[in-house]
Amino acid sequence: MNPTDQDPDKGVPISVSIRNRLKSARKRFHANDNISDFIEPGELALLLDEVEGKMKGVLESLVIDTVSDHNTNDTARRVAKMYLQEVFGGRYRPQPPITEFPNVEHLSELMIVGPMTVRSACSHHFCPVIGKVWIGIMPNEHTNVIGLSKYVRLAEWIMSRPQIQEEAVVQLADLIQEKTQPDGLAVVMSATHFCMSWRGVKDMDSRMINSVMRGAFLKDPNLRREFLSLIPREV
């Protein structure tokens, strides 16, 4: 921890120390940003304790008995772990390691990865967003080749944050573009939003579908049609 950082042992919540570092560096900490570079070793455990304490207050305000109700005795801890380690883990952990290989064989044909199941949460209501993602790559001789499982890991890292689907697809496209440097990149996502099916209008059948097309996919309508024709009709 830097000397200028707040000391949690002096009564300052660890979230305040992390927030101060972000502000000092003039870095965003929006819901779908990754802030792992500003979290020191051991601080996630302290943050978990802090979130648990705040969640206990939420349950009390909801008039839920967490003392005599055996079902909610440990709910605050479970919810804190769920947010920090699972559904929002993409905010707090570094990007997964990605091994990149040169395109030795000069591959130049369309490659599609998918459907990949992705899980996220709407940043408006923290309701689940569950869907499928397809990625199309048009490589060139300079394109880096990454393993198929790595696309899944990158997608999971981006989606494991409070997200808006339109922004999530762009974030994923930016990351894959950076890692592979292809001639063309296409990303399509189709998802169900529980903020629409579980609350609000409670429409169980609606889905949101959006896409990002870059490079050759944007310029060449035949390539774009080929990619879209190879995606299952459920999209």
N, C-alpha and C positions, 0 to 999 in steps of 0.2 A: 504494500500500500504506500502511495506517495505521501511525503510529510504533510502536504497541503490537504490531504483527504481527511474527512471527518473520522473520528475514532468511534466505532460502535460501542466500545466499552465505556464511553463517557455519556451514554444515554441517547446518542443520535441513532435513529433507525438506519439499518444498513441500506434501505432503499433510498434514503436521503443522500448518503455518501455516494452511491452509484449515480444518482441523478445529478449530483454536483459535478462529478467527473465528466458526464456527458455534456452538461452545460458549459463547463470550462473549455472543453474541446469543440464547442459549437456543433455538436452532433445531434441529429434528430433521435428521438426515442418514441416514434409513433408506434401504434399497436403492431404493425407488421414489419418493424425494423428489427434487425439483429443487433443486440447490444453486448455480445459476449466479450468483445475486446475491452470492455470497461468493468468487467467483473473479475475480482481478484480470487485466487485460490481460497477455498473455504467459505466464500461469501454466499454461495448458493444455499448452503446449509442454514446460514443465518437468515437469509431471505425466506426460506421455507418456514422457519419458526415465526417470522414476522407476519407472513401471509396467513399462517394458521391462526395467529392471534386476532388478526383483522376479520377472518372468516367466522370466528366464534362470535364476534360482535354482530356480524350480519345475521347469523342464526338466532341470536338473542332478539334482534330487532324484528325478525320474522315470527317471534313468539314460538320458537321451537325448543322444547325441553331437551337439552343435550346431557342432562345429568341422570335422570331416571329412565329416559328412553334408550334402550340398549341399541336401537338401530342408528341413533345419531350420536352416540358417545364419542366416536372418533371421526365424525364426518368432516369437521374443520380440517383435520390433518390430511384426510384422504383427498379432499378437494384441493388443498394447497399443493400436495404432491402431484395431483392430476394436472393442474395448471402449469407448474414449473417444470415438471419432468416429462410430461406427455403431450397434452394437446397444445400447449404454448412453448414446448421445448425448443422450437426453432428460433425463439427470441434469445435464449440464454446459452445455447451451446454453439461452439464454432462449426463452421462448414465441415461436412464430412470429408475425409481425405479422398481425393479423386486421382487415380493413376491415368495419365494420358500417354498415348502411343502415337508415333508418327504414322501417317497414311502411306506406308511403304508400298503397298500395291496400287496406289493412286486410284482408290475407289472413287467413282463419280456417278453412282446410281442412287436413286431415291431409297432412303432407309426410313422405316417407320417403327417407332417403339410405342407399344400400348396394346390394349388399354391398361393403364396403371390406375389402381384404386387410390384415391387421395381423400384425406380427411382434414377438415379445417374447422374453424368456427367464425361465424359472422362477427365482425367487430362492432356491430350495432347492438346486438342482443346476446352475444356469446352463445348463440345456438349453433348446433352442428351444421356443417356443410360437407356433404359426402358425394363424391362423384368419380368420374373417369377422366383421364388425360391421355391424349395421343400427341406424340412428338414426331415431326417429320424433319429429316436432315438431308440436304443435298450437299455432299462433301466435295472438296477439291483436293488437289495434291498436297496442299498445306494444312488441311484440316486435321485437328487432333482427334484420334479415335479413343473413346472411353467405353468401358464395359457396360453392357446392358443394365446390370443391376445398379450402376452408378446413376443412371437417369432416375431410377426409382428413389434412390437416396437423396438426390438433389431436390426432387419434387416433394418428398416428405419433409425435408428441411425447410423449404419455402412455405409449405402449406401448414406446418405446425406452428401457426401464429394466428392471432385474430386477423382475419383477412376480409377483403372485398374481392369477389371473384375476378372482376375486371383488372384489379391491380395485381392480384396473385399471378395471373397468366403472364402479365408483362414482366414481373420480377423473375419468373421461371425462364422466360425467353431470354432476358438479359443475361442470366447466369449461364445458360447453355451456350448462348452466342459467345460469351467470353471464354468458355472452356474449350469450345470446338472450332470456332472461326470458320463456319461453313459458308458456301456460296448462297445457301438458302436455308431458312428455318421456319417451321410452322408448328404452332402449338394450339390444340383445340381442347377445351374443357367443357364437360357436361355434368351438371351437379344439381342435386336437390338441396334446397335451403330450408332448414327446420324453422327459421324465423318466419317462413311463409306457410309451412305445412303444419307446424306444431302450435303456432300462435297466429295472431292477425286474422287473415282471411281463411286460414286452415285449409288450403287447397293442396291435397295430397299428391296430385298428378303433375303439377308444374315443375319444370326444370329450367335452368338457365344454361345457355350454350353460348360460348364466345371463343374468339380465336385471335391469334397474332400471326401475321404473315410478314416475313422479311426476306429481302434479297430476291433470289430467283422465284420464290413462291409469290411474291408481290408483283413481279414483272412479267412472269410467264403464266398466262391463264391455263395453258395445257397442263403444266406441272401442278398447278393448284387443283385443277379438276381431277388429275390422277390421284393426288393425295387424298382428297375428300371422297373419291369413289372407293378407296380402299379402307375407309373407316366404316364400321358397322352402321346399319341404317338407324339404330337407336339414337344416333347423334343427329 
